Amino acid sequence: MDAPLHLSDVIELLERRYPPATAESWDAVGLVVGEPQAPVERVLFAVDPTEEVVAEAAAAGADLLVTHHPLLLRPVNSVAATTPKGRVIHRLISEGIGLYVAHTNADIAAGGVNDALAALLDLAETRPLVPAPGRALDVLVVYVPEPEAEPLRVALAEAGAGAVGDYTGCAWSVTGTGEFTPQDGAEPAIGAVGTHERVTERRLEMVVPPGRRDAVTAALRDAHPYEEPAYSFLATHAPSSHVGAGRVGYLEEPTTLRELAAVVAERLPATAGGIRVSGNLDATITTVGVCGGAGDSYLEAARAARADVYLTADLRHHRAGEAREEDRAPALIDAAHWATEWPWLPVAARALAGDSGGRVETIVSTRVSDPWTTRLGGAETGGTL
């Protein structure tokens, strides 16, 4: 029987899919509570790290709670058990449960919150509403004698150069002739002082994350045979990423706003608030924009993407009203914040179970943590009182 994974192992698996570096600068993601060497056999996924959810994790025998929303998004001066956040932390520690947060990094990721919401509506050919900036990379250019080129490439790759997406050790190379004349004081690996040399060399090019430049330079100097290797780093303009905020895609068959709203109400988890709709219910819908959670900052992006309807949460009165009056404005479907993010939980749970080779059991919270508990009244509007 395989030994259980440690918390640090599970975090590594999570961060391969939801890299913390892609989170917004204001966000608070990553490990909040937990000992990295603690064994993890069961993980509960939830949207909110509330006291009720922590109790659910304890009752389920979970070793780790993974939530979408941070517990400590804003700084605190105390985690005393007299405060709600303090009680959550104390209960987690006393029960031996870790807490890990994947928030805006899970929003933009492939297979993340927005992809899960788009999949719920069976959208095809999805793309980000707002593509994330591409990963900043430098290009290392180095010249090395032909016989030493492959050992150098391997050493540079081990130091972090040449990683492109799911590929490592990537390089481009071409062979040419290098020329140099060693002067007094030099200790050339090839040739002699005062003699002009011509050597068959390979030009290697490999991408390097800016944060790995020093480590790659050290590896280069250690592995290169020359006393003074010729190399340079070239800054590149990162293209837009294939991931980003929100998603926009196409329905397989056109439908009406009325019918699509009914599908949204049926497929999203039920909440007291239900969903709100703005627009002509008989309008034809083909292109759909979505954004899990609060998405009114992307209203213009949904219009620019020529979405017929935009599904999100927490639409504010003035922003929604102004957006509906713009030319080629999409209809709006406003659902509960919690409900639009919940569909990611079973997706993330299945992914972790698979990534762990079945060594981690994953479960999904059934606790409705939407803060609204009751709704009274409600009517279609658009006429007069």
C-alpha positions in Angstrom: 0.0 0.0 0.0 1.4 3.4 -1.0 2.3 5.8 1.9 -0.1 8.8 2.2 1.0 12.0 0.5 2.2 14.9 2.6 0.5 18.2 2.6 3.4 19.7 0.7 2.9 17.1 -2.0 -0.8 17.9 -2.3 0.0 21.6 -2.5 2.5 21.0 -5.3 -0.2 19.2 -7.3 -2.7 22.0 -6.7 -0.2 24.7 -7.7 0.6 23.0 -11.0 -3.0 23.7 -12.0 -3.5 27.0 -10.1 0.0 28.7 -9.9 0.0 31.2 -7.1 2.0 33.7 -9.1 -1.0 34.2 -11.4 -3.2 35.5 -8.6 -4.0 39.2 -8.4 -1.6 41.3 -6.4 -4.2 42.1 -3.8 -5.2 38.4 -3.3 -4.2 36.1 -0.5 -3.8 32.5 -1.8 -1.8 29.5 -0.7 -1.4 27.6 2.6 -3.2 29.3 5.5 -3.1 26.6 8.2 -1.2 23.3 8.2 2.1 21.5 8.7 3.8 20.7 5.4 4.8 17.2 6.4 1.4 16.2 7.7 -0.2 13.3 5.9 -3.2 14.0 3.7 -5.6 11.2 2.7 -8.9 13.1 2.4 -9.6 16.6 1.0 -12.8 18.6 1.2 -13.4 21.3 -1.5 -15.6 24.3 -0.6 -16.2 27.9 -1.7 -16.0 29.5 1.7 -13.9 28.7 4.8 -16.8 29.3 7.3 -17.3 27.7 10.7 -20.0 25.5 9.2 -17.8 24.3 6.4 -14.9 23.6 8.8 -17.4 21.5 10.9 -18.3 19.7 7.8 -14.7 18.9 7.1 -14.2 17.6 10.6 -17.2 15.4 10.4 -16.0 14.0 7.0 -12.6 13.2 8.5 -10.8 15.5 6.0 -7.1 16.3 6.5 -7.2 19.3 4.3 -9.8 21.9 3.3 -9.4 23.6 0.0 -11.5 26.8 -0.5 -11.9 29.3 -3.2 -12.4 32.3 -1.0 -9.5 33.4 1.3 -10.0 33.4 5.1 -7.5 36.2 5.7 -7.9 38.5 2.6 -7.4 41.5 4.8 -4.8 41.8 7.6 -5.9 41.0 11.1 -4.3 41.8 14.5 -5.7 38.8 16.3 -6.8 35.2 15.7 -8.4 34.9 19.1 -11.2 32.4 19.3 -13.5 35.4 20.2 -13.7 36.3 16.5 -15.2 34.3 13.7 -11.9 34.0 11.8 -10.1 33.1 15.0 -12.6 30.4 15.7 -12.1 28.9 12.2 -8.3 28.8 12.7 -8.6 27.3 16.2 -11.0 24.7 15.0 -8.8 23.8 12.0 -5.7 23.4 14.2 -7.5 21.4 17.0 -9.0 19.1 14.4 -5.7 18.7 12.5 -7.1 20.1 9.3 -5.1 22.2 6.9 -6.5 25.1 4.9 -5.4 26.0 1.4 -6.8 28.8 -0.8 -7.0 29.0 -4.6 -8.8 32.2 -5.5 -8.1 34.5 -8.5 -5.4 32.0 -9.6 -8.2 29.4 -9.9 -10.5 31.9 -11.6 -8.2 32.4 -14.6 -6.7 29.0 -14.9 -7.5 26.4 -17.6 -10.0 24.1 -15.9 -10.6 26.7 -13.3 -13.7 28.5 -12.0 -14.6 30.2 -15.3 -14.1 27.1 -17.5 -16.3 25.1 -15.1 -19.0 27.7 -15.4 -18.8 27.8 -19.2 -18.9 24.0 -19.3 -22.1 24.0 -17.2 -23.7 25.7 -20.1 -22.0 23.5 -22.7 -20.3 26.4 -24.4 -18.0 25.6 -27.3 -14.9 27.4 -28.6 -14.4 29.2 -25.3 -11.8 31.9 -24.9 -11.0 34.4 -22.1 -13.1 37.6 -21.9 -9.9 39.4 -20.9 -6.7 37.4 -21.6 -4.2 37.5 -18.8 -0.8 39.0 -19.6 1.6 36.4 -20.9 4.4 35.1 -18.7 7.4 37.4 -18.8 10.4 35.5 -20.2 13.9 36.5 -21.2 15.8 34.7 -24.0 19.3 33.4 -23.2 21.7 33.4 -26.1 25.0 31.5 -25.5 27.7 30.2 -27.7 29.5 26.9 -26.8 31.8 24.5 -28.6 29.8 21.8 -30.4 30.9 18.8 -28.2 29.8 20.7 -25.0 26.5 22.0 -26.3 24.3 19.1 -25.0 25.8 19.0 -21.5 25.3 22.8 -21.3 21.7 22.6 -22.5 21.0 20.0 -19.8 22.6 22.1 -17.1 20.7 25.2 -18.1 17.4 23.2 -18.2 18.0 21.9 -14.7 18.5 25.5 -13.5 15.1 26.6 -14.9 15.8 27.6 -18.5 13.8 26.2 -21.5 10.5 25.6 -19.7 7.6 26.3 -22.1 4.1 25.2 -20.9 4.2 21.5 -20.3 7.6 21.1 -21.9 11.0 21.4 -20.4 14.5 21.5 -21.9 13.3 23.5 -24.9 16.0 25.2 -27.0 16.8 26.4 -30.5 20.3 26.0 -31.9 22.4 26.5 -35.0 26.0 25.7 -35.7 28.6 28.3 -36.8 32.2 29.4 -36.3 33.3 31.3 -33.2 36.5 33.3 -33.4 38.7 34.8 -30.6 42.3 35.6 -29.7 43.5 34.9 -26.1 45.6 37.7 -24.6 48.2 37.7 -21.9 46.7 36.6 -18.6 44.1 34.4 -20.2 43.9 30.7 -19.6 42.0 29.5 -22.6 40.3 26.1 -22.7 40.9 26.0 -26.4 43.9 27.4 -28.3 46.9 29.4 -27.1 47.7 33.0 -26.0 48.4 35.2 -29.0 46.9 32.8 -31.5 43.7 33.6 -33.3 41.4 30.6 -33.0 38.4 29.5 -35.0 36.1 26.9 -33.3 32.9 25.1 -34.4 30.4 26.4 -31.9 26.7 26.0 -31.4 24.4 29.0 -30.6 21.8 28.0 -28.0 18.7 30.0 -27.3 16.5 29.1 -24.3 13.7 31.1 -22.5 14.4 32.0 -18.9 11.9 33.4 -16.3 13.4 36.7 -15.0 13.4 35.3 -11.5 15.7 32.4 -12.6 18.3 34.6 -14.4 20.9 34.4 -11.6 20.5 30.7 -11.1 20.8 30.1 -14.9 23.8 32.4 -15.1 25.5 30.4 -12.3 24.8 27.1 -14.0 26.1 28.5 -17.3 29.4 29.6 -15.9 29.8 26.3 -14.0 29.0 24.1 -17.0 30.6 26.1 -19.8 34.2 25.2 -20.8 35.3 28.7 -21.6 36.9 31.0 -19.1 34.8 33.9 -20.5 31.7 32.5 -22.1 29.8 34.7 -24.5 26.2 35.0 -23.6 23.4 37.6 -23.3 19.8 37.9 -22.0 17.2 39.4 -24.4 14.0 40.8 -22.9 10.8 39.7 -24.8 7.3 41.1 -25.1 5.1 38.5 -23.6 2.0 37.7 -25.8 -1.4 37.5 -24.2 -2.1 34.2 -22.4 -4.6 31.6 -23.4 -6.2 32.0 -20.0 -7.6 35.0 -18.3 -10.7 36.6 -16.7 -14.1 35.2 -17.6 -14.9 33.2 -20.7 -17.0 33.7 -23.9 -18.2 30.9 -26.1 -21.0 29.6 -28.3 -24.1 27.6 -27.7 -24.4 24.5 -29.9 -28.0 25.6 -30.8 -29.4 29.1 -30.6 -31.9 29.6 -27.8 -33.9 32.4 -26.2 -32.9 34.5 -23.2 -35.9 33.0 -21.4 -34.8 29.4 -22.1 -31.2 30.0 -21.2 -32.1 31.7 -17.9 -34.2 28.6 -17.1 -31.2 26.4 -17.8 -29.0 28.6 -15.6 -31.5 28.3 -12.8 -31.8 24.6 -13.2 -28.0 23.8 -13.4 -26.6 26.2 -10.8 -27.0 25.3 -7.1 -30.2 26.7 -5.7 -30.0 29.8 -3.5 -32.6 32.0 -1.8 -31.8 34.8 -4.2 -32.3 32.7 -7.3 -31.2 34.6 -10.5 -32.1 38.0 -12.0 -32.5 38.6 -15.7 -32.3 41.9 -17.7 -33.3 41.9 -21.3 -35.8 40.8 -23.9 -36.7 37.3 -22.8 -37.5 36.4 -26.4 -34.2 37.6 -27.8 -32.1 35.0 -29.6 -29.0 33.9 -27.7 -26.0 32.3 -29.5 -22.9 33.9 -27.8 -22.5 33.7 -24.1 -20.1 35.5 -21.7 -19.6 34.2 -18.2 -17.6 35.2 -15.1 -17.8 33.3 -11.8 -18.2 35.6 -8.8 -18.4 39.4 -9.0 -18.0 40.3 -12.7 -19.4 43.7 -13.3 -15.9 45.0 -14.0 -16.0 42.9 -17.2 -19.3 44.2 -18.6 -17.5 46.2 -21.3 -15.4 43.2 -22.2 -18.6 41.1 -22.6 -20.0 43.8 -24.9 -16.7 44.0 -26.9 -16.8 40.2 -27.3 -20.3 40.6 -28.8 -21.9 38.4 -26.3 -25.6 38.1 -26.5 -25.9 37.6 -22.8 -23.5 37.9 -19.8 -23.8 35.6 -16.8 -22.1 36.6 -13.6 -22.8 37.7 -10.0 -23.0 40.8 -7.9 -24.0 43.2 -10.7 -24.4 46.7 -9.2 -27.5 48.8 -10.1 -25.8 51.7 -11.8 -23.2 49.6 -13.7 -25.9 47.2 -14.9 -28.2 50.0 -15.9 -25.5 51.9 -17.8 -24.3 48.7 -19.5 -27.8 47.8 -20.8 -28.1 51.2 -22.5 -24.9 50.9 -24.5 -24.9 50.0 -28.2 -25.0 46.3 -28.8 -25.4 45.7 -25.1 -25.7 42.0 -23.9 -28.6 40.8 -21.9 -27.7 40.1 -18.2 -28.1 37.1 -16.0 -27.2 37.8 -12.4 -26.8 34.8 -10.1 -25.6 34.3 -6.5 -21.8 34.8 -6.1 -21.5 31.5 -4.3 -23.5 29.6 -6.9 -21.5 30.8 -9.9 -18.2 29.5 -8.3 -19.5 26.2 -6.9 -19.3 24.3 -10.2 -15.5 24.5 -10.0 -15.5 22.3 -6.8 -16.3 18.9 -8.4 -13.9 19.7 -11.3 -11.1 20.6 -8.9 -11.8 17.5 -6.8 -11.7 15.1 -9.7 -8.5 16.8 -10.9 -6.7 16.4 -7.6 -7.8 12.8 -7.2 -6.5 12.0 -10.7 -3.2 14.0 -10.2 -2.6 12.1 -7.0 -3.0 8.7 -8.7 -5.9 7.9 -6.4 -3.8 8.4 -3.3 -6.0 11.2 -2.1 -9.8 10.9 -1.6 -11.6 14.1 -2.6 -15.1 15.2 -1.5 -17.1 18.3 -2.3 -18.9 20.4 0.3 -22.7 20.3 0.2 -22.9 23.3 2.6 -24.7 26.3 1.0 -22.5 29.2 2.2 -24.3 31.9 0.3 -25.0 34.6 2.9 -28.6 35.3 1.7 -31.1 32.9 3.4 -34.6 34.2 2.5 -36.2 36.2 -0.4 -39.6 37.8 -0.2 -41.7 39.1 -3.1 -40.2 39.5 -6.5 -41.8 40.4 -9.8 -40.9 41.1 -13.4 -40.4 44.8 -14.0 -40.2 47.2 -16.9 -43.6 48.9 -16.6 -44.9 51.4 -14.1 -46.0 51.1 -10.5 
